[in-house]
Amino acid sequence: MLLKKLREEVLEANLELVRKGLVLYTWGNASGVDREQGLVVIKPSGVDYDVLKAEDMVVTDLDGKIVEGTLKPSSDLDTHTLLYREFAEIGGVVHTHSEFATSFAQAGMAIPPFGTTHADYFHGPVPVTLPLSDAAIEGRYVHETGLAIVARFKGIPAIDPMAVPGCLVAGHAPFAWGKNAADAAHNAVVLEAVAKMAYRTLTLKASADKVSQALLDRHYLRKHGANATYGQG
């Protein structure tokens, strides 16, 4: 079986989304990439998580061509592969329809950094894409979804995808990523948590101020970067 270890890691990332309550039925997917071989492992489309096995994972190249697997890959494959091609540092991608992050996406609203919980993982707002045009939706919709995310990160100002490892697709739902499939799933769980906190903050006080840049920097940089102090090193 090709990429057995990566298949197992991607299966575990998919199951983590279920355990943490981010996925109902089959509404989500996780993938991982082997950069040396240029191959992607992704969940098959519409397969119940209760019966999902490592050997069910589908292997494709970075253009989405199936290399190994008997099942159809996730319908979001073209978004995953585009993100891998455009964001060279990422090693895993997750897509869910988690309740609170999806609510922000449906409202077309970025998730503001209201506090230090957000700052520990996202060095700035979690952005939202522009709405897709009718032509994009009627054409290569899944590919265009990836293009909308990339455009948001390569816009002015540009956003570092490793410093803000997630994005909301307007009218759709969140995508998250990380250094591997497990990290991407972890970031998706945190994204949902900070979306819930932001929603409640705005409910309590619609004019709530964002956290200061100094506090945002302090909390993000203590966990990330060359001089990080959090954890055991």
C-alpha positions in Angstrom: 0.0 0.0 0.0 1.5 3.3 -1.1 2.2 5.9 1.7 0.9 3.6 4.4 2.1 5.9 7.3 0.6 9.0 5.7 -2.7 7.3 5.1 -2.8 6.4 8.8 -2.0 10.0 9.8 -4.7 11.3 7.4 -7.3 8.8 8.7 -6.5 9.9 12.3 -6.8 13.6 11.4 -10.3 12.9 9.9 -11.4 11.0 13.0 -10.1 13.8 15.2 -12.6 16.1 13.5 -15.4 13.8 14.5 -14.2 13.3 18.0 -14.0 17.1 18.5 -17.5 17.6 17.1 -16.5 19.6 14.0 -18.1 17.1 11.6 -21.7 15.8 11.2 -22.3 12.8 9.0 -19.7 13.2 6.2 -19.4 17.0 6.2 -15.7 17.3 6.2 -12.3 16.1 5.0 -8.7 16.1 5.8 -5.6 15.5 3.7 -1.8 15.3 4.0 1.0 15.7 1.5 4.3 13.9 0.9 6.4 16.7 -0.5 9.3 14.4 -1.5 7.1 12.3 -3.7 4.7 15.0 -4.7 1.7 13.0 -3.6 -1.5 13.8 -1.6 -3.5 11.5 0.6 -7.2 12.5 1.1 -10.4 11.1 2.5 -12.7 9.5 0.0 -16.0 11.2 -0.9 -19.1 10.5 1.2 -17.7 7.6 3.2 -19.1 7.3 6.7 -16.4 7.9 9.4 -17.6 4.9 11.3 -16.3 2.5 8.6 -13.4 4.6 7.3 -10.1 2.8 7.1 -6.5 3.8 6.2 -6.7 1.7 3.0 -9.8 3.7 1.9 -7.7 6.9 1.6 -7.1 8.0 -1.9 -3.6 9.0 -3.2 -3.3 11.6 -5.9 -0.6 13.7 -7.4 -0.5 17.5 -6.8 -2.7 18.1 -9.8 -5.4 15.8 -8.5 -4.7 12.8 -10.7 -5.5 9.5 -8.9 -2.3 7.4 -8.3 -3.8 4.8 -6.0 -7.2 4.0 -4.5 -10.5 2.4 -5.5 -12.8 5.1 -4.2 -13.5 8.6 -5.4 -11.5 11.3 -3.6 -13.2 14.0 -1.6 -15.1 16.5 -3.7 -12.9 19.2 -2.3 -9.7 17.7 -3.7 -9.0 20.5 -6.1 -9.0 23.0 -3.3 -6.6 20.9 -1.2 -4.2 20.4 -4.1 -4.2 24.0 -5.1 -3.4 25.0 -1.5 -0.5 22.6 -1.5 0.8 24.0 -4.7 0.5 27.6 -3.6 1.5 27.3 0.1 4.8 25.4 0.0 5.2 25.2 3.8 1.9 23.4 4.6 1.7 19.7 5.0 -2.0 19.1 5.8 -5.4 20.7 4.9 -8.7 20.3 6.7 -12.2 21.4 5.6 -15.2 21.3 7.9 -18.6 22.9 8.2 -18.2 23.5 11.9 -21.0 25.6 13.4 -19.5 28.8 14.5 -16.7 29.2 11.9 -19.3 28.5 9.2 -21.6 31.1 10.7 -18.9 33.7 10.2 -18.3 32.5 6.7 -22.0 32.7 5.8 -22.1 36.2 7.2 -19.0 37.1 5.1 -17.2 38.2 8.2 -13.6 37.7 9.2 -13.1 36.5 12.8 -11.5 39.4 14.8 -8.7 38.7 17.3 -10.6 39.7 20.5 -8.2 38.0 22.9 -5.2 36.0 23.8 -6.8 32.6 22.9 -7.1 33.7 19.3 -3.6 35.3 19.4 -2.0 32.0 20.5 -2.8 30.5 17.1 -3.7 33.2 14.7 -1.5 36.3 14.3 -4.3 38.5 13.1 -7.9 38.1 12.0 -9.0 34.9 10.4 -9.8 36.3 6.9 -12.8 35.7 4.8 -12.7 35.4 1.0 -14.6 37.5 -1.5 -17.8 35.9 -2.7 -17.3 33.7 -5.7 -18.8 35.0 -9.0 -21.6 33.1 -10.8 -19.0 32.3 -13.5 -16.7 30.8 -10.9 -19.5 28.8 -9.3 -20.7 27.5 -12.6 -17.2 26.7 -13.8 -14.4 24.9 -11.9 -16.1 25.7 -8.6 -13.8 23.7 -6.3 -10.6 25.0 -8.0 -12.1 28.6 -7.8 -12.6 28.1 -4.1 -8.9 27.5 -3.7 -8.1 30.5 -5.9 -10.3 32.7 -3.6 -8.4 31.6 -0.5 -5.0 32.1 -2.2 -6.1 35.6 -3.5 -7.0 36.6 0.1 -3.5 35.6 1.4 -1.6 37.1 -1.5 -3.6 40.3 -1.5 -2.5 43.6 -0.1 -1.4 43.3 2.5 -0.3 39.7 2.1 -1.0 37.2 4.9 1.5 34.5 6.0 -0.4 31.2 5.7 1.7 29.7 8.5 0.9 32.7 10.9 -2.8 32.6 10.1 -3.4 28.9 9.3 -7.0 29.2 8.2 -9.5 31.0 6.1 -13.3 31.3 5.8 -14.8 30.9 2.3 -17.6 33.4 2.0 -21.0 31.7 1.9 -19.4 28.4 2.4 -17.3 27.2 5.4 -13.7 27.2 6.9 -10.5 25.6 5.6 -7.5 25.2 8.0 -4.0 23.9 7.4 -0.8 23.1 9.3 2.6 21.5 9.1 1.0 18.1 8.8 -2.5 16.5 8.8 -2.6 16.3 12.6 -1.6 20.0 12.9 -4.2 21.0 10.4 -6.9 19.2 12.4 -5.7 20.8 15.6 -5.9 24.3 13.9 -9.4 23.5 12.7 -10.5 22.7 16.2 -8.9 25.9 17.6 -10.5 27.9 14.7 -13.9 26.7 15.7 -13.2 27.5 19.4 -12.1 31.1 18.7 -15.1 31.5 16.3 -17.4 30.5 19.1 -15.7 33.0 21.5 -15.8 35.8 18.9 -19.5 35.2 18.3 -20.3 35.4 22.0 -18.1 38.4 22.4 -20.0 40.2 19.7 -23.3 39.1 21.2 -22.3 40.6 24.5 -20.9 43.8 23.0 -21.2 44.4 19.3 -18.6 47.2 19.5 -16.0 45.1 21.4 -12.4 46.2 20.7 -9.9 43.9 19.2 -6.9 42.9 21.3 -4.0 45.3 21.1 -1.2 44.6 18.6 1.2 44.4 21.5 -0.8 41.6 23.2 -1.5 39.9 19.9 2.3 39.8 19.2 3.2 38.8 22.7 0.9 35.7 22.8 1.6 34.6 19.2 5.3 34.9 19.4 5.6 33.1 22.7 4.3 30.0 21.0 5.7 30.4 17.5 9.0 31.4 15.9 12.6 31.2 16.7 12.3 32.8 20.1 9.2 30.9 21.3 9.2 30.2 25.0 6.0 28.1 25.4 6.3 24.4 26.2 9.3 22.3 26.9 11.4 23.3 23.9 
